[in-house]
Amino acid sequence: MTRTLSLGFIPLLDAAPLIVAHEMGFAEQEGLRLNLRRAANWSQLRDMLDLGAVDAAHMLSVMPVARALGLGSGHGEIDVLMVLSLNGQVIGLSKALAASTRTLPFGDPQIGAALPSGEILRFGVPFPFSMHALLLHYWLSRIAPDLEVTLHSIHPPRMAEALEAGEIDGFCVGEPWGTRAVQVAGARLILPGSAIWSQSPEKVLATRKGWAETEPEVAGALMRAIWRAGEWADANRDSLAELLALPRNLDTSSLHIEPALRGQVLPLARGTEAAVPQMLEFHAGLTNFPWRSQAAWIGNELAQRHGLPPGPAIAAARTTFRSDLYRVHLGPAGAPLPRSSDKAEGLLLRDESVPAVLGSLSLARNRFFDGAVFDPARSI
């Protein structure tokens, strides 16, 4: 018997695992029929999940943690079943603002120190509770602590128009919308998100709290389909660009999509592409594992920004990333499993092989731009 599930998504490259699971038959192999429903913005997507209009959603990794901390709108707690993607964000500036940073190369975090002080800079982000907002704050608060910045929520496909209209001076957005801002609005990209934190969990598979336990067979089937779809997406990026560009998916030119999928960005419209290590991951290594330490870092950052006690915030954040359910449903499917659901974030200078539940596995380079290490065991 085939079970139909409705999944909400925003048209971004990191929606690829959901789109591939539907388009390439991975869901069908698990006895599922996916009804992909595009949302106009993150608030609408949140409401669709809350009200039961969708069973699961492609969601910003920070939103479930913010909900657990009592921040933002909406009701009911959210479970993160798996991570859909790491990184994929880019930071860009308007033509006028970019003039102050032209002497520094793309990808150098010191660019932040060259931004002009003495005026309030307006940065567009997709949502207040997003990795985009946290990475911007983390970076600028350390590299340019006296800089005044305000954040403005702008739907990703509108970022180029907002820049061109003078509504914002810069942005942090997921691809392909940064590349589109370069090609349409003359933006200059200055930094990928991976240059701030090389292992930032960007999007997650989110469900209403308890849904996966109420529907364990369906939840397991959905997770397996998306896990295999992510593996296909990582291995078939040329074909993926064409698939994502279709009107029913991202509805944009594949020229906007291809650079990030190749691990590159185009900083200037008339420039040359720049290679970006760890630009965007869908599956490699342990991309999809919902580390509780990732949730703890998000909780700690939100606590600092909103004046909350860090200990309770970290404890509440950890409950949202359901590594226990990941182990139950994806371990038997062949997913490598770490022995612990926590790790010290920012510790690894390079890829490293570590013992796993069975055999060994590879952990990817995990660094913050300032060399900091976040150990959740020492933060509570």
N, C-alpha and C positions, 0 to 999 in steps of 0.2 A: 504493500500500500504506500502510495506517495503522499508525503506530508508537505503542504504549502506553508512557507514562512515568508513574512514580510520583513525586509531589511532596509533601514534608512541609511542614506549616504549623502555626502557632499561631493561635488565633482572636483576631485583632487587626485593626483597620482597615487596617493596612499590608500585610495579606495580600491586599488587594483585587486587585492585578494578576494574581495566580495564579488567584483565584476567578473574576474576569471572563474571563480567557483561556479557562477551562473552560466557564463558564455561557453566555457570549455568542458562542461559536463561533470565536474567534480561533485557538485551537489546532487546531480541525478544519480551518480554512482552510489551515493549514500541514501538514496530514497527520498530526496528532498526536491521540491520545486521552489526556487527563490523568486520572490516578487521584489525587485529592487525599486525603492521609492526615493527619488531625489528630493532633498529638502532645500528650501530657499536660503536658509541660514542655520547657524548652530542652535539658536533659540527654538526655532521650529522643530529641528531634529530632536532636541531635548524633550519638547512637549509631545512629539509623536511617540517617543518611547514611554514617557510617563503615562500617557492616556491609553496605551495599548494599541495604538494605530500601527506600530511595528513591533515585531518580536525581539529584534536585536538591532544594533546600530553601529556604524562606523563613527567613532566618537573621539574627540580630543582627549588625550590621556589625563589632563588636569581636571576635566569636568566631574568625573565620579569622585575624585578626592575632595574637590571643593564642596560637593554635595554632602559628603560625610562630615565635613567640618562646619556645616551650616552656612556656607557662603553661596551667594547667588540665588536664583529663582528655581522653581520646580519643587517637586515633592517626591518622597520615597527614595530609598537608597539604591545604589547601582553597583552591580558586580562587573568586574573586568575579567572576562574569561581567557583572553589572550591578547598579546600585543600584535597589531597588524603591520606596523612599520617603525623603523628607527630613522630619525633625522628627516631630511628632505626639505627643510626650511631654508630660505634665503633672506638676507637683509639688504635692502636697497634704498637709495636716496634719489631725490629729485635732481634735475639738472643743476639748479642753483646751489643746492646744498652740497652736491658732489664736488663742486669746484674746490672746496676746502680740503679735500682728501686725495687729490689727484697724484700727489707725490708718493703715496703709499700703495703697495700692491694689493690686489684682491686677495682676501683670505687672511690678512694680518690683523689680529684683534686690536693692535695698537691704533688702528684707524679711529677707534672710538675717542681716543685722546685728542684727535685733530678736529673733532666736531666743534663748531663755534659755540662758546658759552656766552652768557649775557642775554640770551633770548630763549623763549620756550619752543622746543622742537616738538612737532606733532608726528607721532608714528602710528601708522595703521596696523592693526592686528586683527585676526579673524574673530576673536572673542576675548573678553577679559580674563577668563579662566582657561588659558591655553599655554602650551609649551612655548609658543611664540612670545607671549607676554613674559613668562618666567625667564626665558633665555635673554631677552632684551634687558630685563631688570638686573639679572645676575651679571651680565657683561658690563653694562654701563655704570652700575653702582660700584664696580671695582676698578674700571679703567678710567672713568670720568665722573667721580662722585659729585662734583659740583654742577653737572649738566642738568638742566631742567627739561623734563620730557613728559608729555601727556600722551596717553594711549587712546586710540579711537577705534571702535569696532567697525570693521568694514568686511562685507562678504567677499571672499577671495576673488571670484570672477570680476568684481568691481574695483579691485585695487588699482589697476592701471588708470581707469577713468578718474578715480579720486585723486591720484597723484597729478594727473594732467589738469584737473580742475582747480588745483591749489588747495584742496581740502586737507592734505597732509604733506609733510616734508620728507617722509621716509616710511618704510614698512618692514615688517617681518611676516612672511607668508609662505605657505607651502607651494611647491611647484605643481603645475606649470605657470602659476599666475605671476611669479616674479619675473620669469623669462618673458612673459607677455608684456609686462610693464616696461621692460627694456625695449622690446621691439615696437610697442605701440606708443608709449609715453616718454621714451628717451631716458628712462631711469638708468642709474648705475648700480649694479650689484657690488657690494663691498665685502660680504662675509656670508659663508654658509653656516647654518645652525651647528653643523658638526664641528666647526672650529671653536665653538664655545663649550659644547659637551659632545664628545664623539659617540655617545651611546644614549642619546635622549629618546625615550619612548614617545613617539609622536601621536599615533592613532592606536586605538584599542577596539576590540569587539566588546560592546557593552550590552547588558541585559538588565531588566529589573531584578532587584535582589530576590533570590530564591527561585527564579524561573528555572535555572539549570538543574536545581535539585528536584523541582516538581516535574520537569520533563527531561530526565537524565538521558534517555535514548536519543531524543531529538537534539539535545544540546551536544552530545557526543558526536552525532552525525554532522552537525553544523561545524563543529570545531575541526573535525577531520577533513571535511571538504575545504575549509578555508586554509588549513595548514598545508594541504597538498597544492592548493591554488597558489599560495605564496611561493612554494618551491618552484612551480612552473613559471611564475612571474619573474623570479630571479634568474632563471635559466634561459628565458626566451624574450629578452627585452626588446628586440627589434619587432617581433610580432606583437608584443604587448603595446607598443606605441600606437600601432594601427588600430588595435582593438579599443584602447582607451579613447582615441580621437573620435570615435563614432558619435553621432548626434545623441543617441540614447544613453551614452555614458558621460564623457566630459564635454563633448560638443565643442572642440577647438582644434586648431591645426596640429597635426603630428609634429610640425616644426617647433612648436612650443613645448612638446612633450619629450622629444628625443634626447636633448642634452642631459637632463637630470638622470634619465634611465641609463645613459652611457657613463654616468659618474662625472659629468661635466656641467659647467654653467657658462653662459655668455654674459660677462660683466657689462660690456658695452655693445650697442647695436652694430658698430663698425669695427669692433675689436675681434680678438680671437678667443676661442673657448679655453677655459681654465679647468684643469683636472681637480676634482675634489675627493680626497680620501673619505670613505664611509659616507658618501653623499646621501644615499637612500637605500635601505635594506628592507626586504620583505620576508626573508626566510633564513639567510645564511647564519651559521652558528646557532646561537640561542636567541635570535631576534624575537621569536614569538613567545618566549617564556615570560610570564608576568611576575617579574622579580618583586618581592615585597620591599626590597631596598629602594627600588625605583619609586614606588608609591611613597615610601618614607621621605625620600628627598623632596618630592613634590609637596608633601605635607609640611615639611620643615620650611620650605621656601614660602608657602602660603601663610604659614604662621608668622614668619618674620614680616611679611608685607602687610598683614592685617592685624597685627598686635595680639595674636593668640598664644597661649602657653604651648611651647614646642613639644613637650612630652605627650600630652593628650592628643595633640594634632597628629603627631607621627604615629601614635598607636591607632587612631581612627583611620588614618590613611592606609595603613598596612592591611586593614581588613578588606579593602576594596579590590585589591589585586589577588585573584583567586588561583594561586599557584597550586592549591590542593586539587581543584577541579581539573586543571591542566594535566596534572600527574595522572589522575584517574582516567581521563578520556584519551590523552595523546601518548602516554607512555606505552600502552599496548599497541598503538599504531606505529610505533618505531621512533617516536620523537626522543632525542637524547634528553636525559633529565639530570640536572645538577643534584649533588647530594644535599645542598642547602638551598633554601629559597631566598637567601640574602647574600649579598656580596658587598665589599667595600667599593662604592662608586667613585671612579676617578683614579683607581690604583694602578691600572695596567698600562705600561708604556708601549707595549706591543702585544700582538696576539699570543695567547698562551694556552697550552694543553693542560687540562686539570682532570683529576679523577671524577667519574660520573657514577650514577647509580649502577650502570652496567658499562664497564670499560672506561673510556675517557672521552672527553669532548673538548672543543676549542672555544675559548672565550676571546672575543675580539678586543682590540685596543680600547681602553676606557679611560679617557682623560678629560679634565676640565682645563680651560685655557690658562687658568691661573695656578695650576698645579695642586689645587685643593683635593682632599680626599674626604668623602662623606661616608662614615661608618655608622650605620643606624644603631649598632649595639652601644656606641658611645654617645649617642645623641639624645637618648631618652632620660 
